Every structure is written in structure tokens, then in C-alpha cells.
Amino acid sequence: MDSREIITIILLILLIVCAVAVNLTGNLLQAVIIFMAYSFMMSVVWILMESPDLGITEAAVGAGVSGTLFLMTLKKIRKEDEVDPSDRREEHKLQNEKNAKSSSGKKRRTGR
């Protein structure tokens, strides 16, 4: 076996490790980073297999565009999760008012 085959086998083993790690990790940011590493390694495998068109496409789309979109989505999700405490107080106040109205309406209906 020459060095090219050994590198390809090592990369294929690392691809399997990355695929399992993405599924087992609980942190979404870590999963996206592992996914991007997987895609980068896959592009190297394509180039080693003498298919540079697939390697370039995998690097551009897999690691580049998809990874960027995943990171932007995570950023947007985290922004929406960070709620101002004053907004939470208003939400609780509105919810309490709704509950009070619905419970008083039930009492009226049952009281007739």
C-alpha cells in the first residue's frame, strides 16, 4: 500500500468518527462544526480519488454554504431565545389575565 491509500483509509475512518460524533453530541454548535469538518474531509477524499470537480463542489457547498447557513440559523435561534426579562413579565401578566377571564367565564356558565 502506498501513502495515498493509507491517507484515504485514515480519512475514511475519520469520516465515520465524525458521522457518529454529530449524532451523539448534544450541543448544536459542536454538531455544525463537526459537520463542516466531515464535509472538508470528504472533499479531500474526493480529490484523492482523482475527482477534483466533486472535491471542489463538496468544499464549496458542504463546508462553505451549508456550514454558513447552519451557523447563521443557530445565531438567529439563540437571539430569539434571549428574551428580555421585562418582556417575560409582560407575558406572564397577559397570561394571568387570560386565565382570569377564562376561569370567570366558566364560573358564569356553570352558575346559571
VMD Tcl script that draws the C-alpha trace (Angstrom):
set ca {
  {0.00 0.00 0.00}
  {1.27 3.42 -0.86}
  {0.91 6.57 1.19}
  {-2.10 7.75 -0.80}
  {-4.12 4.66 0.14}
  {-3.10 4.95 3.78}
  {-4.22 8.60 3.90}
  {-7.50 7.67 2.22}
  {-8.17 4.89 4.76}
  {-7.37 7.22 7.67}
  {-9.71 9.87 6.26}
  {-12.49 7.31 5.77}
  {-12.14 6.21 9.40}
  {-12.26 9.85 10.49}
  {-15.40 10.33 8.37}
  {-17.10 7.53 10.28}
  {-15.98 9.05 13.59}
  {-17.35 12.46 12.55}
  {-20.67 10.96 11.44}
  {-21.11 9.22 14.80}
  {-19.95 12.31 16.73}
  {-22.51 14.55 15.01}
  {-25.28 12.22 16.11}
  {-24.04 11.85 19.68}
  {-23.22 15.46 20.50}
  {-25.83 17.42 22.41}
  {-24.52 20.88 21.53}
  {-25.77 22.19 18.18}
  {-22.74 24.40 17.61}
  {-20.41 21.45 18.07}
  {-22.55 19.40 15.69}
  {-22.29 22.08 13.00}
  {-18.52 22.33 13.41}
  {-18.15 18.54 13.21}
  {-20.39 18.53 10.13}
  {-18.15 21.13 8.48}
  {-15.05 19.06 9.31}
  {-16.78 16.00 7.85}
  {-17.51 17.87 4.65}
  {-13.93 19.15 4.41}
  {-12.52 15.65 4.88}
  {-14.94 14.34 2.27}
  {-13.69 16.91 -0.20}
  {-10.11 15.75 0.43}
  {-11.21 12.14 -0.14}
  {-12.80 13.14 -3.47}
  {-9.58 14.85 -4.53}
  {-7.50 11.81 -3.51}
  {-9.84 9.67 -5.59}
  {-8.93 11.87 -8.57}
  {-12.29 13.57 -8.79}
  {-11.43 17.24 -8.24}
  {-14.78 18.53 -9.51}
  {-16.61 16.70 -6.71}
  {-13.96 17.76 -4.20}
  {-14.35 21.43 -5.04}
  {-18.13 21.15 -5.02}
  {-18.11 19.39 -1.66}
  {-15.80 22.02 -0.18}
  {-17.87 24.90 -1.53}
  {-21.35 23.57 -0.82}
  {-20.83 21.18 2.09}
  {-18.34 23.03 4.25}
  {-18.90 26.52 2.86}
  {-22.52 27.28 2.10}
  {-24.25 24.67 4.28}
  {-21.98 25.35 7.24}
  {-22.52 29.09 6.96}
  {-26.29 28.65 6.75}
  {-26.28 26.36 9.79}
  {-24.21 28.87 11.78}
  {-26.49 31.76 10.80}
  {-29.54 29.71 11.79}
  {-28.00 28.93 15.19}
  {-27.24 32.60 15.72}
  {-30.82 33.55 14.88}
  {-32.26 30.86 17.15}
  {-30.09 32.00 20.06}
  {-31.14 35.61 19.54}
  {-34.80 34.62 19.72}
  {-34.17 32.54 22.84}
  {-32.64 35.53 24.64}
  {-35.78 37.24 25.87}
  {-35.67 40.46 27.86}
  {-36.88 39.87 31.45}
  {-39.33 42.76 31.15}
  {-40.92 41.02 28.16}
  {-41.32 37.88 30.25}
  {-43.09 39.83 32.98}
  {-45.50 41.23 30.40}
  {-46.09 37.75 29.00}
  {-46.89 36.40 32.46}
  {-49.19 39.33 33.14}
  {-51.10 38.77 29.89}
  {-51.28 35.03 30.54}
  {-52.66 35.63 34.05}
  {-55.28 38.00 32.64}
  {-56.33 35.40 30.06}
  {-56.56 32.73 32.72}
  {-58.63 35.01 34.96}
  {-61.04 35.82 32.12}
  {-61.43 32.20 31.06}
  {-61.98 31.00 34.63}
  {-64.55 33.75 35.36}
  {-66.38 32.85 32.15}
  {-66.57 29.23 33.21}
  {-67.96 30.19 36.60}
  {-70.72 32.23 34.98}
  {-71.72 29.41 32.69}
  {-71.84 26.82 35.43}
  {-73.57 29.14 37.84}
  {-76.72 29.53 35.70}
}
mol new
graphics top color blue
foreach p $ca { graphics top sphere $p radius 0.5 }
foreach p [lrange $ca 0 end-1] q [lrange $ca 1 end] { graphics top cylinder $p $q radius 0.2 }
display resetview
